[in-house]
Amino acid sequence: MRLADRFEIPVGTANFLAGGFCAFSYWTLAMPADNIKSRVQGASLQTPVSLSEAARTIYREAGFRGFYRGYGVCMLRAFPTNAGATFMYEALLRLLGAERVCKNHITYRILWHTSLTDTKIT
């Protein structure tokens, strides 16, 4: 028995987990910039704060961990939201038969805006 056969999971579960882990990856990279942006947006109009000032202030007050303040709460929201959205998107594609349509040669040519007369369609 192949290793891939032993660890096969249902398509719906794979889509759900893929969406959730994509959210995890995205917010892991985006959270520092989001925290800096929030600090700039929350500054007083009389004393505006630049991006570099906000980053220095966060680092001075809380160190590197300060850039990830709110990460846990963000994951509690983002993982299930993106997992559910990806699951539903892929389920609707399968329900509507989008996979069958895209395998049709003529559909490919229409989607890529090429002339149907470029090559002979068999």
Backbone as CSV, one residue per row, in Angstrom:
resi,resn,N_x,N_y,N_z,CA_x,CA_y,CA_z,C_x,C_y,C_z
1,MET,0.833,-1.175,0.000,0.000,0.000,0.000,0.886,1.249,0.000
2,ARG,0.546,2.191,-0.890,1.317,3.423,-0.982,1.023,4.341,0.200
3,LEU,1.992,5.161,0.536,1.840,6.101,1.639,0.691,7.066,1.374
4,ALA,0.553,7.523,0.126,-0.513,8.463,-0.223,-1.890,7.834,-0.034
5,ASP,-2.012,6.540,-0.258,-3.300,5.867,-0.084,-3.697,5.789,1.381
6,ARG,-2.746,5.681,2.270,-3.061,5.560,3.694,-3.509,6.878,4.301
7,PHE,-3.074,7.999,3.745,-3.367,9.297,4.331,-4.332,10.128,3.490
8,GLU,-5.108,9.502,2.672,-6.053,10.233,1.843,-7.200,10.754,2.702
9,ILE,-7.557,12.027,2.498,-8.671,12.605,3.241,-9.734,13.064,2.248
10,PRO,-10.966,13.176,2.698,-12.027,13.625,1.792,-11.752,15.016,1.224
11,VAL,-12.263,15.265,0.031,-12.020,16.530,-0.656,-12.536,17.709,0.170
12,GLY,-13.707,17.582,0.759,-14.262,18.665,1.563,-13.380,19.017,2.745
13,THR,-12.867,18.002,3.416,-11.973,18.238,4.554,-10.687,18.907,4.088
14,ALA,-10.160,18.455,2.965,-8.932,19.050,2.424,-9.151,20.521,2.073
15,ASN,-10.295,20.839,1.458,-10.590,22.231,1.111,-10.755,23.093,2.356
16,PHE,-11.424,22.558,3.378,-11.626,23.288,4.627,-10.278,23.606,5.276
17,LEU,-9.437,22.585,5.401,-8.130,22.793,6.029,-7.237,23.714,5.202
18,ALA,-7.317,23.597,3.883,-6.507,24.456,3.010,-6.867,25.923,3.214
19,GLY,-8.154,26.224,3.279,-8.583,27.606,3.509,-8.132,28.122,4.862
20,GLY,-8.235,27.279,5.887,-7.819,27.685,7.224,-6.334,27.915,7.325
21,PHE,-5.553,27.025,6.741,-4.104,27.184,6.808,-3.612,28.346,5.932
22,CYS,-4.351,28.665,4.876,-4.006,29.851,4.083,-4.201,31.113,4.922
23,ALA,-5.280,31.143,5.703,-5.504,32.290,6.599,-4.386,32.377,7.631
24,PHE,-4.005,31.245,8.168,-2.907,31.197,9.136,-1.632,31.762,8.526
25,SER,-1.306,31.329,7.322,-0.095,31.807,6.641,-0.168,33.299,6.355
26,TYR,-1.310,33.736,5.853,-1.461,35.145,5.501,-1.284,36.034,6.728
27,TRP,-2.007,35.735,7.810,-1.953,36.611,8.975,-0.619,36.530,9.697
28,THR,0.080,35.412,9.573,1.414,35.333,10.167,2.342,36.349,9.493
29,LEU,2.191,36.519,8.205,3.022,37.483,7.478,2.486,38.909,7.567
30,ALA,1.169,39.075,7.613,0.568,40.404,7.535,0.370,41.087,8.884
31,MET,0.392,40.337,9.972,0.072,40.913,11.283,0.993,42.070,11.692
32,PRO,2.304,41.993,11.491,3.133,43.149,11.856,2.726,44.424,11.111
33,ALA,2.511,44.325,9.819,2.107,45.497,9.037,0.736,45.994,9.475
34,ASP,-0.159,45.079,9.813,-1.494,45.468,10.258,-1.436,46.199,11.596
35,ASN,-0.588,45.746,12.505,-0.447,46.428,13.789,0.167,47.820,13.625
36,ILE,1.133,47.949,12.733,1.712,49.269,12.465,0.649,50.179,11.866
37,LYS,-0.106,49.674,10.901,-1.176,50.455,10.271,-2.205,50.910,11.295
38,SER,-2.584,50.011,12.191,-3.574,50.367,13.214,-3.054,51.457,14.140
39,ARG,-1.766,51.406,14.453,-1.167,52.430,15.317,-1.176,53.785,14.606
40,VAL,-0.881,53.800,13.319,-0.888,55.049,12.550,-2.313,55.600,12.453
41,GLN,-3.281,54.727,12.181,-4.665,55.173,12.049,-5.234,55.682,13.375
42,GLY,-4.754,55.131,14.474,-5.254,55.530,15.781,-4.597,56.766,16.353
43,ALA,-3.634,57.299,15.654,-2.924,58.488,16.149,-3.813,59.719,16.036
44,SER,-3.527,60.683,16.851,-4.264,61.947,16.854,-3.992,62.710,15.561
45,LEU,-4.992,63.449,15.114,-4.801,64.259,13.911,-3.839,65.419,14.154
46,GLN,-3.754,65.868,15.415,-2.856,66.973,15.728,-1.395,66.515,15.735
47,THR,-1.154,65.240,16.081,0.214,64.708,16.093,0.264,63.424,15.266
48,PRO,0.305,63.544,13.939,0.339,62.348,13.095,1.614,61.532,13.334
49,VAL,1.501,60.232,13.113,2.606,59.301,13.333,2.954,58.646,12.000
50,SER,4.240,58.584,11.689,4.667,57.920,10.456,4.741,56.412,10.690
51,LEU,4.861,55.672,9.605,4.975,54.214,9.713,6.217,53.809,10.500
52,SER,7.331,54.463,10.234,8.567,54.103,10.928,8.492,54.457,12.413
53,GLU,7.865,55.596,12.737,7.693,55.952,14.154,6.825,54.930,14.871
54,ALA,5.755,54.517,14.216,4.855,53.534,14.822,5.585,52.214,15.052
55,ALA,6.382,51.771,14.078,7.131,50.513,14.220,8.141,50.618,15.359
56,ARG,8.855,51.734,15.441,9.821,51.911,16.530,9.139,51.929,17.889
57,THR,7.983,52.573,17.977,7.247,52.634,19.238,6.776,51.249,19.664
58,ILE,6.243,50.475,18.732,5.792,49.116,19.055,6.969,48.295,19.556
59,TYR,8.103,48.367,18.871,9.268,47.582,19.262,9.817,48.032,20.619
60,ARG,9.832,49.330,20.851,10.340,49.858,22.114,9.435,49.451,23.291
61,GLU,8.114,49.457,23.078,7.172,49.152,24.158,7.032,47.659,24.441
62,ALA,7.039,46.827,23.397,6.742,45.406,23.611,7.712,44.459,22.931
63,GLY,8.714,44.977,22.252,9.645,44.110,21.551,9.011,43.490,20.310
64,PHE,9.636,42.438,19.841,9.158,41.770,18.628,7.738,41.237,18.807
65,ARG,7.406,40.784,20.010,6.063,40.238,20.275,4.969,41.281,20.090
66,GLY,5.311,42.537,20.227,4.336,43.606,20.055,3.743,43.662,18.656
67,PHE,4.527,43.248,17.675,4.027,43.242,16.297,2.953,42.175,16.091
68,TYR,2.908,41.193,16.989,1.927,40.111,16.876,0.840,40.210,17.946
69,ARG,0.679,41.377,18.543,-0.385,41.575,19.523,-1.732,41.390,18.818
70,GLY,-2.596,40.564,19.402,-3.907,40.291,18.817,-3.926,39.122,17.856
71,TYR,-2.800,38.442,17.711,-2.697,37.339,16.747,-3.639,36.187,17.086
72,GLY,-3.724,35.836,18.359,-4.586,34.717,18.763,-6.051,34.982,18.457
73,VAL,-6.514,36.163,18.772,-7.907,36.528,18.487,-8.147,36.565,16.982
74,CYS,-7.176,37.064,16.251,-7.277,37.110,14.792,-7.412,35.702,14.216
75,MET,-6.644,34.748,14.740,-6.723,33.366,14.260,-8.068,32.728,14.604
76,LEU,-8.612,33.071,15.766,-9.935,32.540,16.140,-11.004,32.981,15.152
77,ARG,-10.808,34.134,14.550,-11.756,34.631,13.545,-11.393,34.160,12.138
78,ALA,-10.128,34.278,11.780,-9.715,34.075,10.395,-9.733,32.614,9.960
79,PHE,-9.286,31.706,10.841,-9.203,30.302,10.420,-10.567,29.757,10.017
80,PRO,-11.584,29.810,10.883,-12.877,29.239,10.465,-13.545,30.018,9.342
81,THR,-13.359,31.329,9.302,-13.983,32.124,8.246,-13.433,31.747,6.875
82,ASN,-12.124,31.724,6.738,-11.515,31.386,5.448,-11.665,29.917,5.115
83,ALA,-11.645,29.062,6.127,-11.845,27.628,5.890,-13.242,27.386,5.337
84,GLY,-14.238,28.005,5.949,-15.615,27.847,5.475,-15.829,28.423,4.089
85,ALA,-15.228,29.580,3.833,-15.374,30.209,2.518,-14.746,29.351,1.420
86,THR,-13.570,28.825,1.664,-12.910,27.964,0.673,-13.701,26.684,0.460
87,PHE,-14.186,26.098,1.556,-14.993,24.879,1.464,-16.234,25.120,0.599
88,MET,-16.959,26.218,0.864,-18.181,26.504,0.105,-17.884,26.827,-1.353
89,TYR,-16.829,27.575,-1.611,-16.465,27.915,-2.982,-16.186,26.649,-3.795
90,GLU,-15.360,25.778,-3.241,-15.019,24.543,-3.956,-16.229,23.624,-4.084
91,ALA,-17.083,23.569,-3.054,-18.279,22.737,-3.119,-19.229,23.234,-4.207
92,LEU,-19.383,24.548,-4.317,-20.248,25.097,-5.365,-19.675,24.845,-6.754
93,LEU,-18.362,24.925,-6.895,-17.754,24.600,-8.193,-18.066,23.162,-8.592
94,ARG,-17.936,22.251,-7.625,-18.253,20.851,-7.930,-19.743,20.662,-8.198
95,LEU,-20.589,21.319,-7.428,-22.039,21.200,-7.585,-22.494,21.713,-8.945
96,LEU,-21.900,22.816,-9.390,-22.277,23.406,-10.675,-21.577,22.750,-11.864
97,GLY,-20.692,21.823,-11.590,-20.022,21.097,-12.668,-18.938,21.894,-13.355
98,ALA,-18.315,22.818,-12.666,-17.285,23.652,-13.280,-16.086,22.838,-13.733
99,GLU,-15.778,21.748,-13.036,-14.641,20.921,-13.440,-14.900,20.261,-14.783
100,ARG,-16.122,19.816,-15.007,-16.448,19.167,-16.282,-16.406,20.175,-17.420
101,VAL,-16.885,21.392,-17.175,-16.929,22.411,-18.216,-15.522,22.806,-18.638
102,CYS,-14.620,22.987,-17.713,-13.271,23.455,-18.029,-12.437,22.407,-18.744
103,LYS,-12.822,21.158,-18.673,-12.072,20.121,-19.381,-12.418,20.099,-20.867
104,ASN,-13.461,20.797,-21.251,-13.892,20.857,-22.637,-12.941,21.775,-23.411
105,HIS,-12.417,21.296,-24.513,-11.429,22.037,-25.293,-11.975,23.378,-25.769
106,ILE,-13.209,23.425,-26.220,-13.795,24.664,-26.729,-13.882,25.697,-25.610
107,THR,-14.248,25.259,-24.418,-14.343,26.193,-23.293,-12.991,26.806,-22.990
108,TYR,-11.930,26.016,-23.041,-10.596,26.565,-22.813,-10.295,27.672,-23.813
109,ARG,-10.633,27.461,-25.060,-10.308,28.436,-26.086,-11.112,29.713,-25.874
110,ILE,-12.359,29.592,-25.438,-13.171,30.781,-25.182,-12.632,31.523,-23.963
111,LEU,-12.281,30.793,-22.895,-11.783,31.423,-21.687,-10.485,32.183,-21.932
112,TRP,-9.645,31.676,-22.810,-8.364,32.328,-23.063,-8.420,33.273,-24.255
113,HIS,-9.616,33.575,-24.753,-9.844,34.554,-25.810,-9.009,34.281,-27.062
114,THR,-8.847,33.035,-27.404,-8.153,32.730,-28.644,-9.188,32.340,-29.687
115,SER,-8.836,32.479,-30.891,-9.752,32.170,-31.974,-9.986,30.658,-32.036
116,LEU,-11.235,30.294,-32.292,-11.576,28.886,-32.430,-11.073,28.322,-33.739
117,THR,-10.641,29.181,-34.644,-10.158,28.716,-35.935,-8.649,28.556,-35.967
118,ASP,-7.949,28.814,-34.830,-6.494,28.685,-34.806,-6.048,27.264,-35.094
119,THR,-6.700,26.305,-34.497,-6.353,24.907,-34.720,-7.619,24.125,-34.939
120,LYS,-7.457,22.985,-35.529,-8.603,22.127,-35.773,-9.072,21.501,-34.459
121,ILE,-10.357,21.619,-34.184,-10.922,21.036,-32.962,-11.461,19.664,-33.309
122,THR,-11.000,18.680,-32.585,-11.459,17.310,-32.874,-12.442,16.863,-31.830
